[in-house]
Amino acid sequence: MFRNFGRILSFFYRKKTLGAIGLTIILIIGMLAIFAPLFARYDPSFIFQTDNPNYKTNPSIADLAKDSNASSPIIVTQLTQPDSEHWFGTSRAGHDIYARIIYGTRTSLMVGLIASVIAVGLGIVIGGATGYYLGWLDLLVQRLIDTLQALPSLVLLLLIGQTFDASLRNVIITMGIIGLPITSRLIRSAVLAIRASTFV
């Protein structure tokens, strides 16, 4: 069984190299998302702190002007260089960047999957309806889809982000809307081809 699976996999990698590379990337992201605690050494929300070398018990106004943290014995470990403890360094907020990237794969995977489901689901409904009924409905929907496709994806994301709350839900909905035109056009073409067939 495993031998046959290995043969199929090697054949796929030889014949469909680009598809195999894409599959490998998706599998890696999926593994990182599922087993994030095994790959990340720290909690992504943990804020690292260290002793303040410039700490003064009673700092003067001049000392505080030079260093606003002079009165604090502990400071946030921010913007450190990559080292053996923090492979990608730390952020301005004191988080481990490597841990946040690893755990961020979960969010990326969730956004991609849900947005794809939205795009495919709406695309099937809209593309199927416009391809079957045609007429004014098809004309109106196709013009709206043309308008969506005319807008660059980044501009549409920025527009919705500025208009509504910058939440994960709105990002998912926007990504689904961006993928909708392509899916609906494909479904519409398939429905039109079947509709024009002699057996229908």
N, C-alpha and C positions, 0 to 999 in steps of 0.2 A: 504493500500500500504506500509506504513512505517512499519507496523507490520510484513508483509511478508518479507520485506527487512531485518528486525531485526532477523527474524528466519533463513533466509538464511545465514546471517553474523555469527550468533552464531553457526550454523551447520558447517560452514567453519572453524571457529576457533577451534571447537572440533575435527573435522576429519583431518584437515590439519593444524596442529599447527605451523610447521615450515614455511609453505607458508603464514600463517596468520601473523606471526611475520615479515616476509620479506615485506608483503604488508603494515603493519603498519609503518615500517621504511620508506618505499618509500613515503607513504602518509604524514608522518611527514616532511620529507625533501621537498616534494612538497609544503606543507603549508608554511614552512619557506622561501622557495624561492619566492613564490608568495606574501606573506605578510611580507617580510623582514623589511620594514620600521616600521611595528607595533611591531616587536619583538626586534629590535635594537634601542637603545637610541641615538646613535651617527652615524654620517656619517663615513663609513669605511676608507675614505681617509683623514679624519680630523686629523691634528697633534696637540696633546695636548702640551701646554707649561706652564711653571710656573716660578715664580720669582726665580732668582739665589741667594741663601743665601750667597754664597761666592763671590758675585760680588764686584769688586774693580774698582774705576774710572781709576786709573793709576796703574795697576798691574806691579810688577817687573818681571824680567825674572824668578826668583825663584818661584814666585806665579804662573806664567803660566806653569812652569815645573810641579808643583804639580797639577794644575787644568787648563786645556786648555780653559775652559769656564769662567775663572775668569774675563775676560774683557767684558763678555756678561751679560746684566741685566736680560735676559730671556733665559731659557734653555728648551730643549725638555724634557717632562715628559716620561722618558723611563724606561722600565723594572721594573715597580711598582708592588707591591704585589696586589692580588685580594682584592677589598674592595667594599663598597656599591656603589661607583661611577663607578668603572671599575670592573665588576664581574670576569673577567679572567685576569685582569691586563692590562698593556700596553706593546707594543713591543719595540724593540730597536729604531725603527723609530718614536715612540710616538703615534702609532695608538692604538685604543681600540681593543683588541684581540677578545672580544665577538662579537662586531659589524662585524669584518672581517670574523669571522666564519659563522655568520648568512647570510651575503651577499655572502659568498663563496659557499653556497648551490646552488645558481643560476648557478655559473660556473660549479660546480660538476654535477648538473642535465643536463646542456647543453652538457657537454663533454660525459656523459654516454648515453644520447639519440642519439646524432649525431653519436657517435662511434658504437652504436648498429645498427643504420640504415645502416651505411657503411658495417658492418660485415654481416648483414642479406642480404642486396642488392647484394653485391659481392658474398656471399655464395650461393645465389639462382642461380645466373648466372653461376658461376664456377662449382658448384656442379651439376646443371642441365645439363650443356654442357658435363662435363666429364662422367656423368652417362649415358647419352644418346649416345654419340659417341664412348666412350671407346677407344681402340687402343692406339697409341703412345701419343695422347693428354692426355688421362687419366693417363698413366704411368708417363709422365713428370710432370703434375700438382700434382699428388699424392706425388712424390718425393720432390717437392718444399714445399708442405704442411708438409710433414714429417720433413723437415729441419726447418721450422718455429716452429713446435711443439717441436722440440728438444732443441730449445733455450729457456731458462727461460724468462718469461715476463719482469722481472725487468732488465735483461741484455739487452734485445732488446730495452727497453725504454731508457736505458742509452746510448746504441750504437747510436740510432737515434738522441738522444738529443745532443750528442757530435759531430755527423756528420753534422747535420743541425742546423738551428737557434732554440733556445729554446722558441718556440712560442706555443700558445694555439692550433693553427691549426695543427702543427706537432704532438702535444700530442693526438689530436682527431684522426688523421690519423693512428698513431701508435696503439692506442687502438682498432681501427677498424680492423687493420691488425692482431692484437693478437687474436681477436675474430673470424676472418675469418676461420681458419682451422676447428674448431668445427662445425660451421654452414654449411660449404661446405660439410663436411663429412656426416652430417645428411641428407642434401638434396640429395647428391649422393646416399646414401643408399636407400632413398625413391624412387628415380628415378629407381634404379636398381631393386627394388622390383616390381614396376609397370611394368617395361620393361619385367620382367620374368613372369608376370602373363599370364594366358591362354587366357584372353579376348583381349590381345594386339596383 
